[in-house]
Amino acid sequence: HNFFIYTPVEPSKDLPRETNSFKYIVFKSKKLWTMLGLSKKIYKDKNNLDVFFSPTHYLPLFSVVPSVVSIFDLSYLKYPELFKKKDLYQLKIWGRYSIKRAKAVITISESSKNAIIEEYKLASDKVHVVYPGIKELINNREINMTDLQKKYGIKKNFILFVGTIQPRKNIARMVEAISQIPELELIVVGKKGWQYEGILDSPRKFGVENRVKFLEFVPDEELSELYKNAICFVLPSLYEGFGLPILEAMKYGCPVVTSNTSSLPEAGGDAALYFDPEDSSDIAEKIKKLLSDDKFREDMIEKGYKQAKKFSWEKAAKETLHVLKEVANA
């Protein structure tokens, strides 16, 4: 197979190098690179292309070759109030156009597949589930947890959250749950997202300012150490297309407590403890279960290792290629 990667900028040094069958094609467009510029480029190269794949939610306005598009989730329809008006309009209008024009749609969970089929009235065999792999955390140096405790002011017993600080992640309700568990800290690792102000104020609201820490950036080698030393990893999201941090936590031996909604039971399988994300008392009870039962916690860690091994980028690449071949040969 020959692969051509269209890009408006020179590929960064951390991307794979070109080979005889793998080439980067860098080209500029005066305006609307994806919608118009890419349309023209595909038309020009049509004799060398069997299928076009967009991993970024949108197809070009016109494509003279069969196309496949990736749609991660429909959070923009479920929680439109969490998106900027410009982004929401683009996601709704261009997203619908791309899904309808594509010969096949790739998504990252059965939950997302079902939502896409229902919303856009698609045939089941048009939407394919390809589970993502797990990010490898780079570890170039030895990290001592004692040093991290000093650096970030972390106490011995803490739970961990990793993700963007935005309302859909339901962090405020997790903070409320922490207020019901004495002597336990919450460490939140992630960048500020849309409508983050109320979330940052939630520790004050629930009287736990001294037990919640927001860390905007933590290097990979330090993050892996936080996973290994946390009581558990908590993902209380109201909605997720998949929930990769669950598997990242499991890979590093951190038991997982998460929401019983959307795709999260799919990602966690029988290796996670589930709660109602609308109920802070339920969140607190599940965390207490791991705090009070060492044998149960060890069992969850072992199940987590096994669950994480089911997902890899190599497997995802093979399954994606299979879909592309099907479309090219149709």
Secondary structure, DSSP 8 states (H G I E B T S, - for coil): --EEEEESS---TTS---BTTEEEEE---SS-IIIIIHHHHHHHTGGG-S-EEESSS---S--SS-EEEE----HHHH-GGGS-HHHHHHHHHHHHHHHHH-SEEEES-HHHHHHHHHHHT--GGGEEE-----------S---HHHHHHHHT--SSEEEEES-BSGGG-HHHHHHHHTTSTT-EEEEE--B-TT-HHHHHHHHHTT-GGGEEEES---HHHHHHHHHHSS-EEE--S--S--HHHHHHHHTT--EEEESSTTHHHHHGGGEEEE-TT-HHHHHHHHHHHHH-HHHHHHHHHHHHHHHTT--HHHHHHHHHHHHHHHHH-
